[in-house]
Amino acid sequence: MSGPFADYGRPRRVEGGLRARSTRGAIGRSWWSRRFLEVLESFALGTRLTRGRSYARAGQVLDLDVAPGVVTARVQGSRPRPYRVRIAVEPFPAARWERVEAELAAQAFFSARLLAGDLPAELEELFAATGAPLFPAGVDELDQHCSCPDYAVPCKHLAATFYLLAEAFDADPFELLHWRGRRRADLLDRLRALRAATGPGRDDGVPVAPVSTGDGGDAEPTPDGRGAVAAADGDGRAVPAVGAARALAPLPAAPLADAVDRFWVPPVPLPDRPPSLATGPDLLLRQLGAPAAALGGPGLTERLGRAYREFGRARPEADGGR
């Protein structure tokens, strides 16, 4: 940092501040937090970022709040009263978010990953293609303010907030989208609604299953506006086909007498071991987000994540020893 306040004094010690989980080297472990800091560090801010990292690791940031378009924090410096920090970015307007949500809902890959609490790396490209880049392209896109006497922007208090913000994105990737104007619950509810409204069976090439008439026969398939129709409910209303019914619907019915000898024979050889879903051991933690500060905040999430990963590594060894 340069200027007349470069050596203003040592910061006051803080008890219970937000301390960066990274104690050395780079801060940020997920692609989105590292990408965010890469943009920040590309602005060539020099030693201010180094001092900001030291402040973040020393726990000088007292609190951090992320809201649509603005991040606020209090950072303890050398003066008795903490400095107030504000980092603002233009949130995406509602029309642009609607376009983003339509693109996300149109691709099952993105919807599934987001509903599982994850941000796939391809998300950045999708946002950029819809005219809503996730990360600022230049420092002028950020409105930064600190109540400290240093005229440099960003000062070390702002830089410390940037680093803690990156770790907040690590703990809950939806905080990045929240900063851009969409809360997690609102985004996921919108994706579920869009997926339901444009569900399979109408224009995606998925066949429609016959509807049972209740007398042993099948009626003509009738779209119900929500997808393929498999059967009728107790009131005679058509319900959409799901699961195996969707796959079996286009196959011709085979007489039972022709299939008795193959009834218990699998159509394809079964694997030696049942398939397993490869997911990270901390998936549930990422879905829940960071707990409140009174419970430990993002630091508790990180500690639990490390414990889950250790348990995950120990499980295969235990299974192999039996």
N, C-alpha and C positions, 0 to 999 in steps of 0.2 A: 504494500500500500504506500502511496506517496501523499505529500501534502503536510501541512503544519500539524496534523493530528496523528501522524504516523506512530509516534511514541507517546501517546497520551497517558499510558499507564497500564498496569496489569489488570486483567478483568477480575472482578470479585468472584470468589468461589461460590459455587451453587450446589445446594443439596436437593436431590430429586429432579434435576433437569433431564431433558431428553438427550440421552447420550447415544451417539452413533454406534451401531453394532460392530462396524469395521474398525479395528484398532490400528491397522496399518495398510499401506497400499491403496488401491482404488476403492471407492465406495460405490455400492450398487452391485447386485448379483444377478438380477433379471435383465432380459434384453431391453425392456422398456425403461428401466431406471438408468441403465448404462447409456442407452440412446439419449435420454434426457440430459444426462451429464456431459455426454460427448458434445451436444449442441452448446451447452453452457461453456465448456472449456475451450470450444473452438472460437469463442469471442476474444481470446487472448487477454485475459484479465490478470495474468501474472500472479504476483505474490498474494493478492487479495484472496484468491481461491485457496492458497496454502494456509493462510491464517483462518479462513473460514472453515477448512477441514479441522484445524486444531480446535476451534471453538465448538464444532459439532461433536468432536470426540471427547471434549472436556465436559460436555453436558451444559453448555452455557445457554442453550435454547430452552426456555422455560415451558413453552407450549407452542402448538402448531395446529392451525385449523384450516381445512380445505373446504371451500365453498365454490359454487359455480362462478368462474371468472376471477376469483381472488383467493390468495393464500395470505393468512395473517399469522404473525408469531410475535413473541416477546423474547428478546435476547438480552442476557445480562452482560453488560460491559464493565467498564471501570467506575462508572458512576452509580450512586445508590439506586436510582430508578432504572428499571430495565428499558431498553430501547424497543420501540414498536416498529415492526417490519411489515411491509405490504408488498406483495408481488401479484400483479394483475395481468391477465391475458384475456383477449377478446373471446368470450364463449361463442360456440357455434349457434347461429340463429335456429329457431324451431324448424324452419323449412329445410335447412341443411341436415339437421338431425333426422328428420323424417326420411330424407333420401338415404342417409347412412343406414338407418334401421331397415329400410326396404332392401338395401343391398345385403345386409347381414342376414336378414330373414330368408332371402332367396337362396342362400347357400347353407346347407345343413352343417357343413364343417364349422363355420363360424358360430352358428347358433349353439351347437353342441359344446364347443370349447368355452364359449362365454357363459353358458348355463352351468358349466362345471367349474366356473370361477377362474378361468385362465384366459390370457390374451395371446393368441397365436402371433408369431412374428409377421405373418402375412397381413395382419390387421393394419399395419402402418401403410402398406401399399393401397389397401382398399379405401382407407380414409383419404389418402392423397388423391386417389382417382375421383372421389366424389367432391373434391374441392374443400376438404376439411382436414388439413394436415394436423396430425397429433402434436407435433413438436414445432416450436417457433423456428422460423428460418433465419431470424436475425435478432440481435439484442433489442432493436427498436420496437419489436413486437411485444415486449414486456414493459409494463409500467411498474418501476421499482421505487420504493420509498423507504427510508429509515429515519428515525427521529434523532440519530446520533449527529454530532457536529462535523463528521467527515463529509466532505463534498463529493468524494469518489463514489461512483455508482457502477457496480455494486460495491459496497463496503464489506468488511469482513462479517458483519452481522447479517447482511443479505446473503453472502456466500454460505454462511453456516446454515441459514434457512434453506437454501437450495439443496444442500447435501442431506439435511434431515427430510426434506420433501422427497428426494429420490428414494430414501429408505422407506418412507411412508408408501411410495408407489410399489416398492418391493413387497411390503407386508400386505397391501391390498391394491392390486392393479386397477381396480375400478375407481380409485381415487384420481387417477389420471383422467379418466373419462368424466368424473364428477367435476373436476377443475374446468373441463371443456364444456360443461353445461348439462350433463345428464347423470342423475343419481343411479346407482346400481339397480335398485328396486324398479325404478321407472323404465330403465332400459330393458331389463329382463322381462318385465310384464309386457312391454311393447313387442318384444321379439316373440313371446309366446302367443300373443294375440295375432300377430301377422302370420306366424306359422300355422295357426289354427284356421285363419281365414283363407289362406292359400294352400290348404293341405292337399295331399295327394289324391288322385282319382278323377280330377276334372280335366286338366290340360297338361299333365306331366307324363302321360303315356301309361299310367298304371291302370290295369283293367279293373272293371267293376264286377264285384261278385254278385251272384243271384240272390234274390230276396226270398226267404221262405214264406210260403202262403199259409202255413199252419196245417195244410191238408196233405202233406207229403210231396207237394209239387213245388216248383220254383216259378216265381213271377219274373217278368222282365226286369233287368236291373234299372233302378231309378236313382239318378244322382240326387243327393239331399243337400247339395251346396257345401258340404264339408269334406267330401272325398268319396271313395268307393263305398258301396253299400254291401254289407255282408248278410244281414238278417233283419227281422223286425222285432221291436221290443214288445212288451206286454200290451201296449196300446195300439199295436199295428204300425208304429212309426219306424221308418228305416233307420238303421244305425250303420256307421261306416265300418268297412272291413279293416281289420288290423291283424298284425302278426302273420301266422301261417295262412289265414284266410285270404289275404291279399296275394300270396304266392300261389296258392292252390286254385284260386278262382278261374284262371284261364285254362286249366287242364281239363280234358274230357273226363267224365265220370266213367270208371271202370266197373264192370259187373263184379260182385263180390266173389262169385265162383272162380273167376279168372285170377283173383289176387290172393286166395287163401293160402297157397303154397309159399307165397312171398311175404305174408303178413308180418312175420317176426324177423325177417331178414332186412338189415339196414340197406338203403339204396346205395350207399357208399361205405367203404371201410371206416370204422370208427378209429380215432386216434388212440394211442396207447394211454395218454393222459388227457384229462379234460382241458379244454382251452382256458386260459386265465387272462384277465384284463390287466394290461400293464399300465398302472397309474402311479403317480408319485405318492409316497406315504403321507405327505402333508396336504393332500387334495382337500380334505374337509376343512383344514385351517384356512386355506385360500378362499374357500366358499364362504366361510363365516366372516372373514375380515378381521381387522385388529380389534381387540377388546378395549374397553374404556381404560383411561389412564389409571383409575383407581385399582384396576385389576392387573395392571402391568403394561398396558398399551402394546405397541408394536414389539417391544422387547420380549414380552411374554410369548407372542406368536413365534418369534425367532427361536426362543429356547425350546418351545414345544416342537417346532419343526425339526430342530437338531435331534431331539430325543426320538421323534418318530423315524427319522432317517437311520439312527443307530439301531432301533428295534427292527427296522426293515432289513438292515444288513445282517443282523444276528439271526433272523428267522430262517433263511435258507440253510445256514450252518446247523441250526438246531434240527431242522427237518432231515438233513442229510445224515445226521448222527443216529437216527432212530432205526 
